[in-house]
């Protein structure tokens, strides 16, 4: 179990029963904001077998989680360090800021990343014009006008395990792949060579484009790769480390 102060919810260990597990094993997620989006995300992660803590200033908001939710709820300000500690941020695999305020979301995301060292952080934004600023800070964002729970899940979990597209046969997928910072400055053609996949497109500062032969991977780029489903796990392992040397 994760460390943290007692809160209003019920802590949960790994479920030996029915919930499906993701390839990352059972890990802990902290979600700030228990509106429609936050509640949906919390339930989805719990169904996948993970531990979840939800933070909201309004205790009544936790009713959106439903009576079957077994995770932890913490009433408080989402960017307050004591509140985050109570939610188990020190043991969190990922943090999602999905409250109704852009400023609160980005502040909480930065606290989780910079003060507690949480690597997998994502913030929801209402003003798409701020996306470039946030992305330069290394905080992936999801604009509310494009919102789906799957978009957030793809930024919190290893991306190959939530494919964006699967062909009718189920053999080929397009997935947004997480890439180690060690690849920054390397040509994206090297990604293809190392994984055996094909680059479908790249999202940079909120804009999608088709990469050329000399396109270089930049920090904050979201790389969407087409490859065989059976090769997803291998590709993730390759991209999680530095580029291979020849």
C-alpha positions as CSV (number, residue, x, y, z in Angstrom):
1,X,0.0,0.0,0.0
2,X,1.1,3.6,-0.5
3,X,2.1,5.9,2.3
4,X,-0.1,8.9,3.3
5,X,-2.5,10.3,5.9
6,X,-5.9,8.9,6.6
7,X,-8.6,10.3,4.4
8,X,-12.3,9.8,3.9
9,X,-12.1,6.9,1.5
10,X,-11.0,3.3,1.8
11,X,-7.5,2.3,0.8
12,X,-7.2,-0.8,-1.4
13,X,-4.5,-3.3,-2.1
14,X,-4.3,-5.4,-5.3
15,X,-7.5,-7.1,-6.1
16,X,-6.9,-10.9,-6.4
17,X,-10.3,-11.4,-7.8
18,X,-11.8,-10.1,-11.0
19,X,-10.3,-6.8,-12.2
20,X,-8.1,-6.9,-15.2
21,X,-4.5,-5.8,-14.7
22,X,-2.4,-3.6,-17.0
23,X,1.1,-4.5,-18.1
24,X,2.6,-2.0,-15.6
25,X,1.3,-4.2,-12.7
26,X,-0.8,-2.7,-9.9
27,X,0.3,0.9,-9.3
28,X,-1.0,4.0,-7.6
29,X,-2.7,6.9,-9.3
30,X,-3.7,10.3,-7.9
31,X,-6.4,12.3,-9.6
32,X,-7.2,15.9,-8.7
33,X,-10.8,16.8,-9.5
34,X,-13.8,14.7,-9.1
35,X,-16.1,16.1,-11.8
36,X,-17.4,14.0,-14.6
37,X,-14.0,13.5,-16.1
38,X,-12.1,12.8,-12.9
39,X,-14.7,10.3,-11.7
40,X,-14.8,8.5,-15.0
41,X,-11.0,8.3,-15.1
42,X,-10.9,7.0,-11.5
43,X,-13.4,4.3,-12.2
44,X,-11.6,3.2,-15.3
45,X,-8.2,2.9,-13.5
46,X,-9.8,1.0,-10.7
47,X,-11.5,-1.4,-13.1
48,X,-8.0,-2.0,-14.5
49,X,-6.9,-3.2,-11.1
50,X,-5.0,-0.2,-9.9
51,X,-5.0,1.8,-6.6
52,X,-6.6,5.2,-7.0
53,X,-6.9,8.3,-4.8
54,X,-9.1,11.2,-5.8
55,X,-8.7,14.8,-4.4
56,X,-11.4,17.4,-4.5
57,X,-12.2,20.5,-2.4
58,X,-15.9,19.6,-2.4
59,X,-16.5,16.4,-0.4
60,X,-19.9,16.0,-2.0
61,X,-18.2,15.6,-5.4
62,X,-17.1,12.1,-4.4
63,X,-20.6,10.9,-4.9
64,X,-19.9,10.8,-8.6
65,X,-17.6,7.9,-7.9
66,X,-20.5,5.6,-7.0
67,X,-20.9,3.2,-4.2
68,X,-18.6,0.5,-5.8
69,X,-15.5,2.7,-5.7
70,X,-13.0,1.2,-3.3
71,X,-10.2,3.8,-3.7
72,X,-9.2,6.7,-1.4
73,X,-10.8,10.1,-1.4
74,X,-9.1,13.2,0.1
75,X,-10.9,16.5,0.7
76,X,-8.6,19.4,0.1
77,X,-6.8,21.7,-2.4
78,X,-5.1,19.6,-5.1
79,X,-1.8,21.6,-5.2
80,X,-1.4,21.6,-1.4
81,X,1.6,19.4,-0.5
82,X,0.0,17.9,2.6
83,X,-3.2,17.1,0.7
84,X,-1.1,15.4,-2.0
85,X,0.8,13.4,0.6
86,X,-2.5,12.3,2.1
87,X,-3.4,11.0,-1.3
88,X,-0.2,9.0,-1.6
89,X,1.6,11.2,-4.1
90,X,5.0,10.0,-2.8
91,X,4.2,6.5,-4.1
92,X,2.2,7.6,-7.2
93,X,3.0,6.1,-10.6
94,X,1.0,9.0,-12.2
95,X,-0.9,12.1,-11.5
96,X,-3.8,13.6,-13.4
97,X,-5.1,17.2,-12.8
98,X,-8.6,17.4,-14.2
99,X,-10.3,20.0,-12.0
100,X,-12.3,22.9,-13.5
101,X,-9.5,25.4,-13.3
102,X,-6.6,25.7,-15.7
103,X,-4.3,27.5,-13.2
104,X,-5.1,25.0,-10.5
105,X,-4.4,22.1,-12.9
106,X,-1.1,23.3,-14.1
107,X,0.1,24.3,-10.6
108,X,-0.9,20.9,-9.2
109,X,0.8,19.1,-12.1
110,X,4.0,21.1,-11.6
111,X,4.0,20.3,-7.8
112,X,3.5,16.6,-8.5
113,X,6.3,16.6,-11.1
114,X,8.8,19.0,-9.6
115,X,8.4,18.5,-5.8
116,X,7.4,14.9,-5.6
117,X,9.2,13.5,-8.7
118,X,6.1,12.0,-10.4
119,X,7.2,11.4,-14.0
120,X,3.8,10.5,-15.5
121,X,1.8,13.8,-15.2
122,X,-1.0,15.2,-17.3
123,X,-3.3,18.2,-17.0
124,X,-6.6,19.0,-18.5
125,X,-7.0,22.5,-19.9
126,X,-9.9,24.7,-21.0
127,X,-7.9,27.3,-22.9
128,X,-6.1,25.5,-25.8
129,X,-4.0,28.6,-26.3
130,X,-2.1,27.6,-23.1
131,X,-1.2,24.2,-24.4
132,X,2.1,25.3,-25.9
133,X,3.2,26.9,-22.6
134,X,2.4,23.8,-20.6
135,X,4.0,21.5,-23.1
136,X,7.2,23.5,-22.9
137,X,7.1,22.8,-19.2
138,X,7.0,19.1,-20.0
139,X,3.4,18.7,-18.9
140,X,1.2,16.9,-21.5
141,X,-2.2,18.4,-21.8
142,X,-5.7,17.4,-23.0
143,X,-8.0,20.2,-24.2
144,X,-11.5,19.9,-23.0
145,X,-13.0,20.2,-26.5
146,X,-11.2,17.0,-27.5
147,X,-11.7,15.2,-24.2
148,X,-12.2,11.5,-23.9
149,X,-11.1,9.2,-21.0
150,X,-9.0,7.2,-23.4
151,X,-6.9,10.3,-24.2
152,X,-6.0,10.7,-20.6
153,X,-5.3,7.0,-20.1
154,X,-3.0,7.0,-23.1
155,X,-0.9,9.7,-21.3
156,X,-0.9,7.9,-17.9
157,X,-0.3,4.3,-18.9
158,X,2.2,2.8,-21.3
159,X,0.8,4.0,-24.5
160,X,0.9,0.8,-26.5
161,X,-1.7,-0.8,-24.3
162,X,-4.4,1.7,-25.2
163,X,-4.2,1.7,-29.0
164,X,-5.7,4.6,-30.9
165,X,-6.6,2.5,-33.8
166,X,-6.8,-1.3,-34.5
167,X,-7.4,-2.7,-38.0
168,X,-10.4,-5.0,-38.4
169,X,-8.2,-8.1,-38.2
170,X,-6.8,-7.0,-34.8
171,X,-3.2,-7.5,-36.0
172,X,-2.1,-3.9,-36.7
173,X,-2.4,-1.0,-34.3
174,X,-1.6,2.7,-34.2
175,X,-0.5,3.6,-30.6
176,X,0.9,6.8,-29.0
177,X,4.3,5.5,-27.7
178,X,6.1,6.8,-24.6
179,X,9.8,7.6,-25.5
180,X,12.7,8.1,-23.2
181,X,14.3,11.6,-23.0
182,X,17.5,9.9,-24.2
183,X,16.0,10.0,-27.7
184,X,15.8,13.8,-27.8
185,X,17.9,15.1,-30.7
186,X,17.7,11.7,-32.6
187,X,16.0,11.3,-35.9
188,X,12.6,9.7,-35.7
189,X,13.7,7.4,-38.5
190,X,15.8,5.7,-35.8
191,X,12.6,4.9,-33.9
192,X,11.3,3.0,-36.9
193,X,14.6,1.2,-37.3
194,X,14.7,0.2,-33.6
195,X,11.1,-0.9,-33.3
196,X,10.3,-2.3,-36.7
197,X,7.2,0.0,-36.7
198,X,6.2,2.9,-39.0
199,X,5.6,6.4,-37.9
200,X,2.0,7.4,-38.5
201,X,2.2,11.0,-37.3
202,X,3.7,13.2,-34.6
203,X,1.9,15.7,-32.3
204,X,4.1,18.7,-31.4
205,X,2.9,21.5,-29.3
206,X,-0.7,20.5,-30.0
207,X,-0.3,20.2,-33.8
208,X,-0.1,17.0,-35.7
209,X,2.2,16.5,-38.7
210,X,3.7,13.8,-40.9
211,X,7.4,13.5,-40.1
212,X,10.0,13.5,-42.8
213,X,13.2,11.4,-43.1
214,X,15.2,14.0,-41.2
215,X,12.6,14.9,-38.5
216,X,14.3,15.0,-35.1
217,X,12.5,13.9,-31.9
218,X,12.0,16.9,-29.5
219,X,11.1,16.9,-25.9
220,X,7.3,16.9,-25.5
221,X,6.6,15.2,-28.9
222,X,3.8,12.7,-28.9
223,X,4.9,9.9,-31.3
224,X,2.2,7.8,-32.9
225,X,3.5,4.5,-34.2
226,X,1.9,1.8,-36.5
227,X,3.1,-1.7,-35.7
228,X,1.9,-5.3,-35.1
229,X,0.0,-5.7,-31.9
230,X,2.4,-8.6,-30.9
231,X,5.3,-6.1,-31.1
232,X,3.9,-3.5,-28.8
233,X,5.6,-4.7,-25.6
234,X,9.0,-5.1,-27.3
235,X,8.7,-1.6,-28.9
236,X,7.9,-0.1,-25.5
237,X,10.9,-1.7,-23.9
238,X,13.2,-0.4,-26.7
239,X,11.8,3.2,-26.5
240,X,12.0,3.2,-22.7
241,X,15.8,3.1,-22.9
242,X,18.4,5.0,-24.9
243,X,18.8,4.6,-28.7
244,X,20.7,1.5,-29.6
245,X,24.3,2.0,-30.7
246,X,25.7,0.6,-33.9
